[in-house]
Amino acid sequence: MTNQAQDTCDKCITGVEAARLHKLSPCQVYRMVKRFAEFGAAGLVSLRRGQPGNHRYDDKLKLQALALLHQHYSDFGPTLAHEKLSELHGMSVSLETLRQWMIANGLWVPHAKRKPRVYQPRHRRDCLGELIQIDGSHHDWFEGRSAKCCLLVYIDDATGRLMNLRFSETESAFDYMVATREYIAQHGKPTALYSDRHAVFHVSKRDAQSDRLTQFGRVLNDLNIELICANSSQAKGANKTLQDRLVKEMRLQGINTIEQANAWLPDFIADFNRRFAKPPRYPKDMYRPVRESAEELDDIFAWQELRKLSKSLTFQYDKVVYLIEPTEENQRLVHQVVKVLDRPDGTIAIQYGRRKLEFKIFDKLADVDQGQVVDNKHLGAVLKFAQAKQEEFEQQQKRGRSKKAPKRTAQQRAIRQLEQLNPVLIHPGQFKAGSRKKP
C-alpha cells in the first residue's frame, strides 16, 4: 500500500486506480493518501491498533465471571462452565471468550499445551497362554501389488511368540471369528485375550449398557475365555517389527495376494518365533483343550440374533423373510423367540432351544416370480408384504442389506473360495442332472 500511496501522491496513478487495486473506495484511498503525505508510512497504520475493541466485554463482567469460576467452578471445563454461568447466573458471555479468560487466568490448559501422559511399561505375564495380545494392523502390506488390507495378530504376552497371523480385507467380527477359530484349533484356549477398545471388542457406553457384550465378546464368553480391553493403545503396545520385516519377506517371496500370504504365514511365524521368542518365566502351559464339537463351534462362531415368529411362522432378518416348516411340532412355536445363527461361511441356521429348525427363505431383494408364488404355498404368507415393498425398492433405485447386519467381507471371500472348488454347492439351481442313462 505504501508504494501505491507514493505513486498517487506523485500523480503516477489516480486514486480510482489505487482503489481498484486494493478493493477500497476512492474516498478511503484519498484519506489514506492525505495521511501518508502528512505522517509518512506510519500514517497508514490504523489509529484503532492497540485500542480496545468496540464489542469488548466490560471489565466488571470479566472480574465477576472469574470470581464465580474460582469460587464454584474451578475444576470445570470451558463448555460446562459456560452452561452454568448462563443457566444459574444469567451471564451472557460467548464460549470462546470465556475459554480465553480461563486460559489467561490459569483455570484451563489447552490440550495442545498439556504434557503428554506417561505410560509405564508393565511386566510380561509368567506363563505361555496366560495372556494373548490381539490386534488388527491396517497397512499397505503388499506395497501396492494388492489393495491395502488388515493383518490380525495374536501375540503371547509371556514369550512374545506369534501365535497366529491372518490377512483380511477388513477388521470385522467375522474376520476375528475365523482367525480365532484357527488359533484355538491349533493351540487350545488361552486364559485371556488383551485388546484395544475397537468396536469388535468393546461396546461404547454412550449407546449401550456397560454389561452388554459384542458378538465377538459373546463368542469368547461361550468359550470361557476372558476378554480384557486396554484403556489406551499405548497400554497394549504395537508391533512395528511386522510392518517392516513381514513386508520385505513377502516381497522376496513374490507374494501378491491375501490368499497366497495366508498360505505362507505359518512359515513366517515359525521363523519369527525362532529368532525373537523368549522363554516364559514359568514352564507351565496355560492353554486348555477345546472340548466343544465341530457343530458346537459352528454355532458359537456365528453372528447370533433373536427373532420372534409371527402367526405364519415367519420372521425377517437382514431384509430376508424366513419361513419355518409348518410341521406339527413347529406349529407350537407361534410367537416364540428363535435364535438366528449367521455363520462366517455364509450359511444360516435357526435354533429353538437345542433344536435346529428347517426353513425356507424369501429374499425381498430378489425379483418376485409370480408363478413360483402361486406354486409355493409358503410364499403366500409374505406375498402381500413383498408386493407392497417392491414399489419402495424401485423408488430407492439402490438396494442393499440392512445397515445393522454384520459386515460380510469374510463371508464373501469364503463363498468365492468354495465356488472355485465346487460351484454346484453355491448355485445348485443352475445345474440339472442329465436324463441320459448310463449304458
C-alpha positions as CSV (number, residue, x, y, z in Angstrom):
1,M,0.0,0.0,0.0
2,T,2.9,2.3,0.7
3,N,4.1,2.2,-3.0
4,Q,0.6,2.9,-4.3
5,A,0.2,5.8,-1.9
6,Q,3.5,7.2,-3.1
7,D,2.5,6.8,-6.7
8,T,-0.8,8.5,-6.1
9,C,1.0,11.5,-4.5
10,D,3.4,11.6,-7.4
11,K,0.4,11.6,-9.8
12,C,1.6,8.3,-11.4
13,I,-1.8,6.6,-10.8
14,T,-5.1,8.0,-10.0
15,G,-7.0,7.4,-6.8
16,V,-9.6,5.4,-8.6
17,E,-6.9,3.0,-10.0
18,A,-5.4,2.7,-6.5
19,A,-8.8,1.9,-5.0
20,R,-9.4,-0.8,-7.7
21,L,-6.0,-2.4,-6.9
22,H,-6.8,-2.7,-3.1
23,K,-10.6,-3.2,-3.4
24,L,-11.3,0.0,-1.5
25,S,-13.5,3.0,-2.1
26,P,-11.9,6.1,-3.7
27,C,-12.8,8.2,-0.7
28,Q,-10.9,5.8,1.6
29,V,-7.9,6.0,-0.7
30,Y,-7.9,9.8,-0.7
31,R,-8.0,9.8,3.1
32,M,-5.0,7.4,3.3
33,V,-3.0,9.4,0.7
34,K,-3.6,12.6,2.8
35,R,-2.4,10.9,5.9
36,F,0.6,9.4,4.0
37,A,1.6,12.9,2.8
38,E,1.3,14.3,6.3
39,F,2.8,11.5,8.5
40,G,4.6,9.2,6.0
41,A,4.2,5.4,6.2
42,A,3.2,5.5,9.8
43,G,0.1,7.4,8.8
44,L,-1.2,4.3,7.0
45,V,-1.5,2.3,10.3
46,S,-5.0,2.2,11.8
47,L,-5.5,4.5,14.7
48,R,-7.5,1.8,16.4
49,R,-4.5,-0.5,16.6
50,G,-3.8,-1.4,20.2
51,Q,-7.1,0.1,21.4
52,P,-10.0,-1.9,23.0
53,G,-12.5,-3.3,20.5
54,N,-16.0,-1.8,20.3
55,H,-17.6,-5.1,21.3
56,R,-15.3,-5.8,24.2
57,Y,-16.9,-7.1,27.4
58,D,-16.8,-4.8,30.4
59,D,-14.0,-5.4,32.8
60,K,-16.5,-5.6,35.7
61,L,-18.3,-8.5,33.9
62,K,-15.0,-10.3,33.4
63,L,-14.0,-10.0,37.0
64,Q,-17.4,-11.2,38.2
65,A,-17.2,-14.2,35.9
66,L,-13.7,-15.1,37.1
67,A,-14.8,-14.7,40.7
68,L,-17.6,-17.2,40.1
69,L,-15.3,-19.6,38.3
70,H,-12.8,-19.6,41.2
71,Q,-15.5,-20.0,43.8
72,H,-17.7,-22.6,42.3
73,Y,-16.3,-24.0,39.0
74,S,-12.6,-24.1,39.4
75,D,-12.4,-27.7,38.0
76,F,-14.9,-27.2,35.2
77,G,-14.1,-27.1,31.6
78,P,-15.0,-24.1,29.5
79,T,-18.1,-25.6,27.9
80,L,-19.6,-26.8,31.2
81,A,-18.6,-23.6,33.0
82,H,-20.3,-21.6,30.2
83,E,-23.5,-23.5,30.6
84,K,-23.6,-23.0,34.4
85,L,-22.8,-19.3,34.2
86,S,-25.6,-18.8,31.6
87,E,-28.2,-21.0,33.3
88,L,-27.6,-20.3,37.0
89,H,-26.1,-16.8,37.0
90,G,-27.6,-15.2,33.8
91,M,-24.3,-14.2,32.4
92,S,-24.2,-13.7,28.6
93,V,-20.6,-14.4,27.6
94,S,-19.5,-16.3,24.4
95,L,-17.9,-19.7,24.9
96,E,-14.7,-18.7,23.2
97,T,-14.3,-15.5,25.2
98,L,-14.8,-17.5,28.4
99,R,-12.2,-20.0,27.3
100,Q,-9.6,-17.3,26.7
101,W,-10.4,-15.8,30.1
102,M,-9.9,-19.2,31.8
103,I,-6.6,-19.8,29.9
104,A,-5.2,-16.4,30.8
105,N,-6.2,-16.9,34.4
106,G,-4.8,-20.4,34.7
107,L,-8.1,-22.2,35.1
108,W,-7.8,-24.1,31.8
109,V,-4.9,-25.6,29.9
110,P,-5.4,-26.1,26.2
111,H,-4.9,-29.7,25.0
112,A,-2.1,-28.7,22.7
113,K,-0.1,-27.3,25.6
114,R,-0.6,-30.2,28.0
115,K,2.2,-32.5,28.9
116,P,1.9,-36.0,27.2
117,R,0.7,-38.7,29.5
118,V,3.4,-41.1,30.7
119,Y,2.6,-44.8,30.2
120,Q,4.6,-47.0,32.4
121,P,5.8,-50.3,30.9
122,R,4.4,-53.4,32.6
123,H,6.0,-56.8,33.2
124,R,5.3,-59.7,31.0
125,R,3.0,-62.4,32.2
126,D,4.5,-65.6,33.7
127,C,3.2,-68.5,31.6
128,L,2.5,-69.4,28.0
129,G,-1.2,-68.9,27.1
130,E,-1.9,-66.7,30.1
131,L,-2.5,-63.5,28.2
132,I,-2.7,-63.1,24.4
133,Q,-2.4,-59.7,22.8
134,I,-4.8,-59.4,19.9
135,D,-4.9,-56.6,17.4
136,G,-5.6,-55.6,13.8
137,S,-2.9,-53.7,11.8
138,H,-4.1,-51.8,8.8
139,H,-1.2,-51.2,6.4
140,D,-0.1,-51.4,2.7
141,W,1.3,-54.9,3.3
142,F,1.7,-55.7,-0.4
143,E,3.4,-52.3,-1.3
144,G,0.8,-51.6,-4.0
145,R,0.7,-55.1,-5.5
146,S,-2.7,-55.6,-3.9
147,A,-5.1,-53.3,-2.1
148,K,-4.5,-52.3,1.5
149,C,-5.7,-54.8,4.0
150,C,-5.6,-55.7,7.7
151,L,-3.4,-58.2,9.5
152,L,-4.9,-59.8,12.5
153,V,-2.2,-60.5,15.1
154,Y,-2.2,-62.9,18.1
155,I,1.0,-62.5,20.3
156,D,1.7,-64.4,23.5
157,D,2.5,-61.8,26.2
158,A,4.8,-64.1,28.3
159,T,7.1,-65.1,25.4
160,G,6.5,-62.6,22.6
161,R,5.7,-65.6,20.3
162,L,3.4,-65.1,17.3
163,M,0.6,-67.5,17.9
164,N,-1.5,-66.7,14.8
165,L,-1.5,-64.3,11.8
166,R,-4.2,-63.8,9.3
167,F,-4.7,-61.3,6.5
168,S,-8.3,-60.0,5.9
169,E,-9.8,-57.2,3.8
170,T,-11.4,-55.6,6.9
171,E,-11.2,-55.8,10.7
172,S,-14.7,-57.1,11.3
173,A,-16.3,-59.5,13.8
174,F,-16.5,-62.3,11.2
175,D,-12.7,-61.9,10.4
176,Y,-11.9,-62.2,14.1
177,M,-14.2,-65.2,14.4
178,V,-12.4,-67.0,11.6
179,A,-8.9,-66.2,12.9
180,T,-9.8,-67.1,16.5
181,R,-11.2,-70.4,15.5
182,E,-8.0,-71.2,13.6
183,Y,-6.0,-70.1,16.6
184,I,-7.8,-72.3,19.2
185,A,-7.8,-75.3,16.9
186,Q,-4.0,-75.1,16.7
187,H,-3.1,-74.1,20.3
188,G,-6.2,-74.5,22.5
189,K,-8.0,-72.0,24.7
190,P,-5.9,-69.3,26.4
191,T,-6.8,-67.7,29.7
192,A,-7.5,-64.2,28.4
193,L,-7.2,-62.0,25.3
194,Y,-6.0,-58.5,25.6
195,S,-7.3,-56.0,23.0
196,D,-7.9,-52.3,22.4
197,R,-11.4,-50.7,22.5
198,H,-12.2,-51.4,19.0
199,A,-16.0,-51.8,18.3
200,V,-15.5,-55.5,17.7
201,F,-14.4,-56.0,21.3
202,H,-16.0,-53.2,23.3
203,V,-19.5,-51.7,23.5
204,S,-19.5,-47.9,23.9
205,K,-21.3,-46.8,27.0
206,R,-22.8,-43.9,25.0
207,D,-25.2,-46.1,23.1
208,A,-25.4,-49.3,25.1
209,Q,-25.3,-50.7,28.7
210,S,-21.9,-51.4,30.1
211,D,-22.8,-55.1,30.8
212,R,-23.7,-55.8,27.1
213,L,-21.4,-57.9,25.1
214,T,-20.3,-57.6,21.4
215,Q,-20.8,-60.5,19.1
216,F,-17.1,-61.4,19.5
217,G,-17.2,-60.9,23.2
218,R,-20.1,-63.3,23.4
219,V,-18.0,-65.9,21.4
220,L,-15.2,-65.6,24.0
221,N,-17.7,-65.8,26.8
222,D,-19.2,-69.1,25.4
223,L,-15.6,-70.5,25.1
224,N,-14.8,-69.4,28.7
225,I,-12.0,-67.0,27.5
226,E,-11.6,-63.7,29.4
227,L,-11.6,-60.5,27.3
228,I,-9.6,-57.6,28.7
229,C,-9.8,-54.2,26.9
230,A,-6.8,-51.8,27.3
231,N,-7.6,-48.3,28.4
232,S,-5.3,-47.0,25.7
233,S,-3.4,-48.2,22.7
234,Q,-0.1,-47.5,24.4
235,A,-1.0,-49.9,27.2
236,K,-1.4,-52.7,24.7
237,G,1.6,-51.8,22.5
238,A,2.1,-52.1,18.8
239,N,4.4,-54.4,16.9
240,K,6.3,-52.3,14.4
241,T,8.6,-55.2,13.6
242,L,5.9,-56.9,11.5
243,Q,5.3,-53.8,9.3
244,D,9.0,-53.8,8.4
245,R,10.1,-57.5,8.3
246,L,6.9,-59.1,7.0
247,V,6.5,-56.6,4.2
248,K,10.0,-57.3,2.9
249,E,9.8,-61.0,3.3
250,M,6.6,-61.1,1.2
251,R,8.3,-59.0,-1.4
252,L,11.2,-61.5,-1.6
253,Q,8.8,-64.4,-1.7
254,G,6.8,-62.9,-4.6
255,I,3.5,-62.9,-2.6
256,N,1.0,-60.6,-4.0
257,T,-2.5,-61.6,-2.7
258,I,-4.2,-62.3,0.6
259,E,-4.7,-66.0,-0.3
260,Q,-1.0,-66.5,-1.0
261,A,0.0,-64.7,2.1
262,N,-2.3,-66.7,4.4
263,A,-1.0,-69.9,3.0
264,W,2.7,-68.8,3.6
265,L,2.2,-67.2,7.0
266,P,2.9,-70.4,9.1
267,D,6.4,-70.5,7.7
268,F,7.0,-66.8,8.6
269,I,5.6,-67.5,12.1
270,A,8.0,-70.4,12.7
271,D,11.0,-68.3,11.5
272,F,9.9,-65.2,13.5
273,N,9.5,-67.2,16.8
274,R,12.8,-69.0,16.3
275,R,14.5,-65.6,16.1
276,F,12.6,-63.4,18.6
277,A,10.6,-65.6,21.1
278,K,11.7,-65.7,24.7
279,P,11.2,-68.5,27.2
280,P,8.4,-67.9,29.8
281,R,9.2,-67.2,33.4
282,Y,7.5,-70.4,34.4
283,P,7.2,-73.5,32.2
284,K,3.5,-74.2,32.9
285,D,1.3,-74.2,29.8
286,M,-2.0,-72.3,30.5
287,Y,-3.7,-73.5,27.3
288,R,-6.8,-75.6,27.8
289,P,-8.1,-78.2,25.3
290,V,-11.1,-77.4,23.1
291,R,-13.8,-79.9,24.2
292,E,-16.6,-78.5,22.0
293,S,-17.6,-80.5,19.0
294,A,-17.3,-79.1,15.5
295,E,-21.0,-78.5,15.3
296,E,-21.0,-76.6,18.6
297,L,-18.1,-74.5,17.4
298,D,-20.1,-73.7,14.2
299,D,-22.9,-72.3,16.4
300,I,-20.5,-70.4,18.8
301,F,-18.6,-68.8,16.0
302,A,-21.7,-67.3,14.4
303,W,-23.4,-63.9,14.5
304,Q,-26.4,-64.6,16.8
305,E,-29.6,-62.6,16.9
306,L,-33.0,-63.3,18.3
307,R,-36.2,-63.1,16.3
308,K,-39.9,-63.6,17.2
309,L,-42.0,-65.8,15.0
310,S,-45.3,-64.5,13.5
311,K,-48.6,-66.3,13.3
312,S,-47.5,-67.8,9.9
313,L,-44.1,-69.0,11.4
314,T,-42.1,-66.3,9.6
315,F,-39.6,-63.7,10.6
316,Q,-37.3,-61.1,9.0
317,Y,-33.6,-61.0,9.2
318,D,-31.3,-58.8,7.1
319,K,-34.1,-58.0,4.7
320,V,-34.8,-61.6,4.1
321,V,-38.1,-63.3,5.2
322,Y,-37.5,-66.8,6.7
323,L,-40.4,-69.3,6.7
324,I,-40.2,-72.1,9.2
325,E,-41.5,-75.5,8.0
326,P,-45.1,-75.8,9.4
327,T,-44.8,-79.2,10.9
328,E,-47.0,-80.4,13.8
329,E,-44.1,-79.8,16.2
330,N,-43.3,-76.3,14.8
331,Q,-46.9,-75.2,15.0
332,R,-46.5,-74.7,18.7
333,L,-43.7,-72.1,18.1
334,V,-46.1,-69.2,17.1
335,H,-44.9,-66.0,18.8
336,Q,-41.9,-67.8,20.2
337,V,-38.4,-66.4,20.1
338,V,-35.8,-68.2,17.9
339,K,-32.1,-67.7,17.5
340,V,-30.6,-66.9,14.1
341,L,-27.1,-68.2,13.6
342,D,-25.3,-66.3,10.8
343,R,-22.0,-68.1,10.2
344,P,-18.8,-66.7,8.7
345,D,-19.1,-69.1,5.7
346,G,-22.4,-67.5,4.8
347,T,-24.7,-70.3,6.0
348,I,-27.7,-69.6,8.2
349,A,-29.2,-71.8,10.9
350,I,-32.3,-71.2,13.1
351,Q,-32.4,-72.7,16.5
352,Y,-35.1,-73.0,19.2
353,G,-33.6,-74.3,22.4
354,R,-31.3,-77.0,21.3
355,R,-33.3,-77.9,18.2
356,K,-32.4,-76.8,14.7
357,L,-35.5,-75.7,12.6
358,E,-35.9,-76.4,9.0
359,F,-36.8,-73.3,6.9
360,K,-37.1,-71.7,3.5
361,I,-36.2,-68.2,2.5
362,F,-37.9,-65.4,0.6
363,D,-35.4,-62.7,-0.4
364,K,-37.0,-59.3,-0.6
365,L,-34.1,-58.0,-2.6
366,A,-34.7,-60.5,-5.4
367,D,-37.4,-60.2,-8.1
368,V,-40.7,-61.9,-7.3
369,D,-41.6,-64.6,-9.8
370,Q,-45.4,-64.7,-9.6
371,G,-45.5,-68.3,-11.0
372,Q,-43.4,-69.5,-8.1
373,V,-45.5,-67.6,-5.6
374,V,-48.7,-69.4,-6.8
375,D,-46.9,-72.8,-6.7
376,N,-45.3,-72.3,-3.3
377,K,-47.8,-72.1,-0.5
378,H,-45.1,-70.9,1.9
379,L,-44.5,-67.7,-0.1
380,G,-48.2,-66.9,0.0
381,A,-47.9,-65.7,3.6
382,V,-45.5,-63.0,2.6
383,L,-46.7,-62.2,-0.9
384,K,-48.8,-59.1,0.1
385,F,-45.9,-57.8,2.1
386,A,-43.4,-58.3,-0.7
387,Q,-45.6,-56.6,-3.3
388,A,-46.1,-53.6,-1.1
389,K,-42.3,-53.2,-0.7
390,Q,-41.5,-53.6,-4.4
391,E,-42.5,-50.0,-5.3
392,E,-40.4,-48.7,-2.4
393,F,-37.4,-50.6,-3.6
394,E,-37.8,-49.3,-7.2
395,Q,-38.0,-45.7,-6.0
396,Q,-34.9,-46.1,-4.0
397,Q,-33.0,-47.5,-7.0
398,K,-30.4,-48.6,-4.6
399,R,-30.9,-51.9,-2.9
400,G,-28.7,-53.1,0.0
401,R,-28.7,-55.2,3.1
402,S,-29.6,-53.9,6.5
403,K,-27.1,-51.5,8.0
404,K,-27.5,-53.2,11.3
405,A,-26.3,-56.5,9.9
406,P,-22.7,-57.6,10.2
407,K,-20.1,-56.8,7.6
408,R,-19.9,-59.7,5.2
409,T,-16.5,-59.3,3.6
410,A,-15.2,-62.5,5.3
411,Q,-18.3,-64.4,4.2
412,Q,-18.0,-63.3,0.6
413,R,-14.4,-64.4,0.5
414,A,-15.3,-67.8,1.9
415,I,-18.1,-68.2,-0.6
416,R,-15.8,-67.3,-3.5
417,Q,-13.2,-69.9,-2.4
418,L,-15.9,-72.6,-2.1
419,E,-17.3,-71.6,-5.5
420,Q,-13.9,-72.2,-7.1
421,L,-13.8,-75.7,-5.5
422,N,-17.3,-76.8,-6.3
423,P,-19.8,-74.3,-8.0
424,V,-22.7,-76.7,-7.5
425,L,-22.7,-76.1,-3.8
426,I,-23.2,-72.4,-4.3
427,H,-25.6,-72.3,-7.3
428,P,-27.4,-75.7,-7.2
429,G,-30.3,-74.3,-9.2
430,Q,-28.1,-73.6,-12.2
431,F,-27.1,-77.3,-12.6
432,K,-29.5,-80.0,-13.7
433,A,-28.9,-83.7,-13.6
434,G,-28.6,-85.4,-17.0
435,S,-31.5,-87.5,-18.2
436,R,-29.3,-89.9,-20.2
437,K,-28.8,-93.3,-18.5
438,K,-25.5,-95.0,-18.5
439,P,-25.3,-98.0,-20.8
